Amino acid sequence: MRIGSILFGAALLLLLAGSLLFAYSGLGDMPLAGWIALVAGVAFSLIIGIGLMALLFYSSRQGYDEPPKLGE
């Protein structure tokens, strides 16, 4: 690996750590209902995203994404 790619990766990791720290500090004293809503929202988003990606791969493998063939 080149030094540039290592520095770029380190900079991205620092940005990620800073954004996570900023987000965590912004939560403050969130009540239990807020935590439940946050966890439910994240879980729902993951379920929808994973389900849609599974449908995408399924339709691609089954040939549903192919253009129609005329005359067959």
N, C-alpha and C positions, 0 to 999 in steps of 0.2 A: 504494500500500500504506500502511496505517496504521502508526504507530510501534509499536503493540501487537503486530501480527503480525510485525514485524521483530524486536522484542525476543524474542518467543516462539521464532522460528526461530533466533535467536542462542543462546538458552538451550538449545535442543535440540541444536544443533551442539556447544556446550560439553559437554553431557552425553555426547554420542557420543564426542568426543575424550577425555574423561576415562575413559570405560569402555574404550575401545581401549587407552589408556595403561596402565590397571590390568591388563587382560588380557595385554598384552605383557610387563609387568613380572612377572607371575605365571608366565610360561613358564620363565623362568630358563634353566638349562643343560639343555635337553631333548635327549635323545639322538636320533640319526638315526631310529631305529625309531619314536619318538614323533612326529616330524614326518611320517613316511610314513603313520602311522595317522591323524594329524590331516587330512592332505590327502586320504587315501582316504575318510575319513568325510564330509568336506565335499563331495567330488565325488559320492559315493553319494547323499547327501541331495539335492543339486541335481538329479541325474538322476531320482530318484524323484519329487521335487516337480514338475519340468518335465513328466515323463511323465504324471503324474496330472492336471495342469492341461490338457495337450493332450487327454487322454481326455475330460475334462469339457467342453471346448469342442466336441470332435467329436460327442459324444453330444447336446449341446444343438442343434447345427446340423443333425443328422440327424433330429431329432424324437423321439429315444428318451426324452426327458424329459417329453413331453406326456402328459396323462392319457388313458386308453383311452376310445375312443368306442363306446358301445354301439349296436347295431343297424346297424352299417355293415359 
